[in-house]
């Protein structure tokens, strides 16, 4: 059974490589994921320790990364304070008190300045053939031009990241 799964994975990787080659940009969007101006999911091929691998890559803005961390931390605190709390999605219009408590926690966390983010690339070796990259960039939006600069820069080892710590204001979003 495992051999057939590996063959299936290898076939998928091979198909993705062919699509990347045919496209001519050196990368392609993951067609199974919805993209927006703050988040994209792409594939590209590169080398890791001299071996060709598929990079399964998400790229998002620092703002989105900051907001995600802020909501995640507030969610954890809300869960600690309310053991019956079933998660973020369960609040949508169902519990005004928890919704207000969530908003207060977010405001407190934001005001405390506890959460700071910086540009980074998190690397996870999924298998011998696939490497997962989670990329956070300080940009107002992720564009195809930005991706076309990122991919060769990353592959050549010349990617320069901004290590400044940033925080953002979500006032308008909450």
C-alpha positions as CSV (number, residue, x, y, z in Angstrom):
1,X,0.0,0.0,0.0
2,X,2.8,2.5,0.9
3,X,4.5,1.9,-2.4
4,X,1.3,2.9,-4.3
5,X,1.0,6.0,-2.1
6,X,4.6,6.9,-2.8
7,X,4.1,6.4,-6.5
8,X,1.0,8.6,-6.4
9,X,2.9,11.3,-4.5
10,X,5.8,11.1,-7.0
11,X,3.4,11.2,-9.9
12,X,1.8,14.4,-8.4
13,X,5.2,16.0,-7.9
14,X,6.2,15.1,-11.4
15,X,2.9,16.7,-12.8
16,X,3.5,19.8,-10.7
17,X,7.1,20.1,-12.1
18,X,5.8,19.8,-15.6
19,X,3.2,22.5,-15.0
20,X,5.9,24.8,-13.6
21,X,8.1,24.2,-16.6
22,X,5.2,24.8,-19.0
23,X,4.2,28.0,-17.3
24,X,7.6,29.6,-17.7
25,X,7.6,31.7,-14.6
26,X,9.5,29.2,-12.5
27,X,6.6,28.8,-10.1
28,X,2.8,28.2,-10.2
29,X,-0.1,28.9,-7.9
30,X,-1.6,26.0,-6.0
31,X,-4.9,25.8,-7.8
32,X,-6.6,24.0,-4.8
33,X,-6.2,27.0,-2.5
34,X,-8.0,30.4,-2.7
35,X,-5.5,33.3,-2.9
36,X,-5.9,36.9,-2.0
37,X,-3.7,40.0,-1.8
38,X,-2.4,39.0,1.6
39,X,-1.9,35.3,1.1
40,X,-0.8,33.0,-1.8
41,X,0.1,29.3,-2.0
42,X,2.7,28.4,-4.7
43,X,4.9,25.6,-5.9
44,X,8.5,25.9,-7.3
45,X,11.3,23.5,-7.8
46,X,14.8,24.0,-6.4
47,X,17.7,22.3,-4.8
48,X,18.1,21.2,-1.2
49,X,21.5,19.7,-0.3
50,X,22.2,19.1,-4.0
51,X,18.9,17.2,-4.6
52,X,16.0,18.6,-6.6
53,X,12.9,19.1,-4.4
54,X,9.5,20.6,-4.7
55,X,8.9,23.7,-2.5
56,X,5.3,23.8,-1.3
57,X,5.2,27.5,-0.3
58,X,2.8,29.8,1.4
59,X,3.6,33.5,1.3
60,X,1.7,36.1,3.4
61,X,2.0,39.6,4.5
62,X,3.4,40.5,8.0
63,X,0.1,42.1,8.7
64,X,-1.8,38.9,8.1
65,X,0.8,36.9,10.1
66,X,0.4,39.4,13.0
67,X,-3.4,39.2,12.9
68,X,-3.2,35.4,12.9
69,X,-0.9,35.3,15.9
70,X,-3.1,37.9,17.7
71,X,-6.3,35.9,17.1
72,X,-4.6,32.6,18.0
73,X,-3.4,34.0,21.3
74,X,-6.8,35.5,22.1
75,X,-8.4,32.2,21.2
76,X,-6.1,30.3,23.6
77,X,-6.9,32.7,26.4
78,X,-10.6,32.5,25.7
79,X,-10.4,28.7,25.8
80,X,-8.6,28.8,29.2
81,X,-11.2,31.1,30.6
82,X,-14.2,29.2,29.1
83,X,-13.7,25.5,29.0
84,X,-16.9,25.0,27.0
85,X,-15.6,27.3,24.2
86,X,-15.6,25.3,21.0
87,X,-13.3,27.5,18.9
88,X,-13.2,30.6,16.9
89,X,-15.7,29.5,14.2
90,X,-18.3,28.6,16.8
91,X,-18.7,32.2,17.9
92,X,-20.1,33.6,14.6
93,X,-23.2,35.3,15.9
94,X,-23.9,32.6,18.4
95,X,-22.6,34.0,21.7
96,X,-22.5,37.8,22.2
97,X,-20.8,37.5,25.6
98,X,-17.9,35.4,24.3
99,X,-17.7,37.5,21.2
100,X,-17.3,40.6,23.3
101,X,-14.8,38.8,25.5
102,X,-12.8,37.9,22.4
103,X,-12.8,41.5,21.2
104,X,-11.6,42.6,24.7
105,X,-8.8,40.0,24.7
106,X,-7.7,41.1,21.2
107,X,-7.7,44.8,22.2
108,X,-5.7,44.0,25.4
109,X,-3.1,41.9,23.6
110,X,-2.8,44.5,20.9
111,X,-2.4,47.3,23.5
112,X,0.2,45.3,25.4
113,X,2.5,45.1,22.4
114,X,3.3,41.5,23.2
115,X,3.0,40.4,19.6
116,X,5.8,41.4,17.2
117,X,6.5,39.9,13.9
118,X,9.4,40.0,11.4
119,X,10.1,38.8,7.9
120,X,11.0,35.1,8.0
121,X,11.0,31.8,6.1
122,X,10.1,28.7,8.1
123,X,11.3,25.5,6.5
124,X,9.9,22.1,7.1
125,X,11.2,19.1,5.3
126,X,8.0,17.2,4.6
127,X,9.7,14.3,2.7
128,X,12.8,13.7,0.6
129,X,10.9,15.3,-2.4
130,X,8.9,18.0,-0.7
131,X,9.9,21.0,1.4
132,X,7.3,23.2,3.0
133,X,8.1,27.0,3.2
134,X,6.0,29.4,5.3
135,X,7.1,32.9,4.2
136,X,6.2,36.2,5.9
137,X,7.0,39.4,4.1
138,X,6.6,43.0,5.0
139,X,4.5,44.2,2.1
140,X,1.0,45.6,1.8
141,X,0.1,42.8,-0.6
142,X,1.6,39.7,-2.2
143,X,1.8,40.2,-6.0
144,X,3.0,37.9,-8.8
145,X,5.9,40.3,-9.4
146,X,6.9,39.9,-5.7
147,X,6.7,36.1,-6.0
148,X,8.8,36.2,-9.2
149,X,11.5,38.1,-7.3
150,X,11.2,35.9,-4.2
151,X,11.6,32.5,-5.9
152,X,15.0,33.1,-7.7
153,X,16.3,35.1,-4.7
154,X,15.4,32.2,-2.3
155,X,16.8,29.5,-4.7
156,X,20.1,31.4,-5.1
157,X,20.5,31.8,-1.4
158,X,20.5,35.6,-1.8
159,X,17.2,36.3,-0.1
160,X,17.5,39.3,2.3
161,X,15.0,39.5,5.1
162,X,14.1,42.5,7.2
163,X,14.7,41.4,10.8
164,X,13.0,44.5,12.3
165,X,10.2,43.6,14.7
166,X,6.8,45.0,13.7
167,X,3.3,45.3,15.3
168,X,0.2,46.5,13.6
169,X,-3.1,48.0,14.5
170,X,-6.3,46.0,13.9
171,X,-8.7,48.7,15.1
172,X,-10.5,49.0,11.8
173,X,-10.7,45.2,11.3
174,X,-12.3,44.2,14.6
